[in-house]
């Protein structure tokens, strides 16, 4: 088994965390319009259900 230095592990972890954070924020921004549309649809469905 290879042994890695603490600096290598720290840099690797920092790079991975940054990549994942960027990907998550991109996906969140891309899905925002769909989330808003789903909220509006849900509100309309609730109104229709209350009317019967």
C-alpha positions as CSV (number, residue, x, y, z in Angstrom):
1,X,0.0,0.0,0.0
2,X,1.3,3.4,-0.9
3,X,1.7,6.0,1.8
4,X,0.8,9.6,0.9
5,X,2.0,12.7,2.7
6,X,-0.3,14.9,4.7
7,X,0.1,17.7,2.2
8,X,-1.0,15.5,-0.7
9,X,-4.1,14.4,1.2
10,X,-5.0,17.9,2.2
11,X,-4.6,19.3,-1.4
12,X,-6.5,16.4,-2.9
13,X,-9.3,16.9,-0.4
14,X,-9.4,20.6,-1.0
15,X,-9.6,20.1,-4.8
16,X,-12.4,17.5,-4.5
17,X,-14.4,19.6,-2.1
18,X,-14.1,22.6,-4.5
19,X,-15.2,20.5,-7.5
20,X,-18.2,19.0,-5.7
21,X,-19.3,22.4,-4.4
22,X,-19.1,24.0,-7.9
23,X,-21.1,21.1,-9.3
24,X,-23.8,21.3,-6.6
25,X,-24.2,25.0,-7.0
26,X,-24.5,24.6,-10.8
27,X,-27.1,22.0,-10.5
28,X,-29.0,24.0,-7.9
29,X,-29.1,27.0,-10.2
30,X,-30.2,24.9,-13.2
31,X,-33.1,23.4,-11.2
32,X,-34.3,26.6,-9.6
33,X,-36.9,27.4,-12.4
34,X,-38.4,23.9,-12.1
35,X,-38.6,24.1,-8.4
36,X,-40.5,27.4,-8.7
37,X,-42.9,25.9,-11.3
38,X,-43.5,22.9,-9.1
39,X,-44.4,25.1,-6.1
40,X,-46.9,27.0,-8.3
41,X,-48.4,23.8,-9.5
42,X,-48.6,22.5,-5.9
43,X,-50.4,25.6,-4.7
44,X,-52.9,25.4,-7.6
45,X,-53.6,21.7,-6.8
46,X,-54.1,22.5,-3.1
47,X,-56.7,25.2,-4.1
48,X,-58.5,22.7,-6.4
49,X,-58.5,20.0,-3.7
50,X,-60.0,22.4,-1.1
51,X,-62.8,23.3,-3.5
52,X,-63.5,19.6,-3.9
